[in-house]
Amino acid sequence: MPYYHQMMHPFMGIGMGLLWLIALIVVAYLIYKLIKSEKILAPSRPITRSAVDILSERYAKGELTREQYMQMKKDLKKVQ
């Protein structure tokens, strides 16, 4: 019976080897992409933004009225 089984699937060993090779290539590619991405290699560095930038962002989001924005911007210009 074992001989009959081998006759029915003579390329099963090659197919399984090919499947493992494809899986290895996919894993290697994913590792390469992770290493190449800046999120993995570059340490997280804080983004420094000026107070005026933050104020402008808040105004753009609608958190501040135009009057509040203009007054706060004027106040910040005095400090600098």
Secondary structure by P-SEA (a helix, b strand, c coil): caaaaaaaccaaaaaaaaaaaaaaaaaaaaaaaaaacccccccbbbbbbcaaaaaaaaaaaccccaaaaaaaaaaaaaac
